[in-house]
């Protein structure tokens, strides 16, 4: 494999590639759309996968947001890997506060009710399954 450099490499890495066997993207994605929960746009999403094998629930993508606060119900199991910024998740039932920063990985159970507060421009990789 010959290493590439320059604009062509960046352009190729910024696009999502999806086949029947794999999906590939980059944290430098260029294609974003509004992420809507309960009729409210709460940041932007770059989808990598929107379905698992044989129709199983599986959503994988990047999500980014400017500072804001909103209620967020975990409608499925969700795992988060923080890439940039800071997010405070207040868990409604336990009262616990989970603070996530770059490099942190957390996984939340379907049905968990929470309030999210994005304290600085934020980006995460997420996997939703269940």
C-alpha positions as a printed Julia matrix, in Angstrom:
130×3 Matrix{Float64}:
   0.0    0.0    0.0
   1.4    3.38  -1.03
   0.86   6.15   1.55
  -1.06   9.12   0.2
  -0.84  12.73   1.2
  -2.49  16.0    0.31
  -6.1   16.98  -0.48
  -7.04  13.7   -2.21
  -6.33  11.67   0.92
  -8.36  14.03   3.13
 -11.29  14.01   0.7
 -11.34  10.21   0.58
 -11.2    9.89   4.36
 -13.96  12.48   4.91
 -16.53  10.51   2.9
 -18.54   7.57   4.2
 -17.99   4.29   2.39
 -20.57   1.57   2.87
 -20.79  -1.86   1.32
 -22.66  -5.01   2.31
 -19.62  -6.02   4.4
 -18.41  -2.81   6.08
 -18.86   0.93   6.63
 -16.0    3.43   6.9
 -15.82   7.14   7.62
 -13.56   9.67   9.34
 -13.78  12.01  12.31
 -13.19  14.74   9.71
 -16.55  13.99   8.05
 -18.03  16.68   5.83
 -21.6   15.38   5.49
 -23.77  16.38   8.5
 -27.52  16.69   9.03
 -29.7   17.9   11.9
 -30.19  15.34  14.71
 -33.8   15.57  15.89
 -35.14  14.15  19.18
 -38.75  14.8   20.16
 -39.16  17.32  17.36
 -36.17  19.38  18.54
 -32.9   19.67  16.61
 -30.12  18.91  19.09
 -26.88  19.1   17.18
 -25.82  17.44  13.97
 -25.15  13.84  13.02
 -22.94  12.12  10.48
 -24.3    8.59   9.95
 -21.89   5.72   9.43
 -24.42   2.86   9.75
 -28.18   2.92  10.24
 -28.96  -0.8   10.35
 -27.36  -3.94  11.68
 -27.1   -7.31   9.98
 -30.4   -9.0    9.2
 -32.34  -5.85  10.19
 -31.04  -5.66  13.78
 -31.08  -2.27  15.51
 -27.66  -0.71  15.05
 -26.88   2.97  14.52
 -23.31   4.22  14.38
 -22.29   7.79  13.76
 -20.64  10.99  14.83
 -22.62  13.65  16.71
 -21.57  17.21  17.33
 -23.12  20.1   19.19
 -22.45  23.61  20.43
 -23.16  24.29  24.12
 -26.81  23.64  25.03
 -28.98  21.62  27.43
 -31.85  19.24  26.61
 -33.65  16.13  27.9
 -32.42  12.93  26.26
 -34.13   9.55  26.68
 -31.96   6.54  25.87
 -34.42   4.71  23.59
 -31.88   1.9   23.08
 -28.54   0.89  24.58
 -25.99   3.57  23.67
 -22.21   3.64  23.92
 -20.32   6.92  23.57
 -16.65   7.66  22.88
 -15.91  11.36  23.42
 -13.67  12.9   20.75
 -13.87  16.62  21.63
 -15.39  18.9   24.26
 -17.29  18.16  27.46
 -20.74  16.74  28.17
 -22.52  16.49  31.52
 -25.24  13.83  31.66
 -27.64  14.07  34.6
 -29.35  10.73  35.21
 -32.93  11.52  36.24
 -33.72   8.45  38.37
 -30.47   8.16  40.36
 -29.57  11.85  40.43
 -26.04  10.92  39.4
 -23.99  13.3   37.22
 -21.73  11.76  34.58
 -19.09  14.11  33.15
 -17.53  12.99  29.87
 -14.37  14.45  28.31
 -12.11  13.5   25.35
 -11.02   9.87  25.56
 -13.87   8.84  27.88
 -16.08   5.92  26.91
 -19.45   5.33  28.56
 -22.36   2.98  27.91
 -25.97   3.65  28.92
 -28.89   1.26  29.26
 -32.08   1.47  27.2
 -34.8    3.3   29.13
 -32.46   5.58  31.08
 -33.84   9.11  31.31
 -31.3   11.92  31.3
 -30.62  15.58  30.73
 -27.58  16.48  28.66
 -25.61  19.69  29.09
 -22.97  20.35  26.46
 -20.54  22.73  28.15
 -18.13  23.26  25.22
 -18.23  22.4   21.49
 -18.6   18.62  21.54
 -18.1   15.64  19.23
 -18.65  11.94  19.95
 -18.67   8.61  18.2
 -21.77   6.67  19.21
 -23.13   3.16  18.83
 -26.85   2.56  19.45
 -28.01  -1.05  19.62
 -30.76  -3.15  21.07
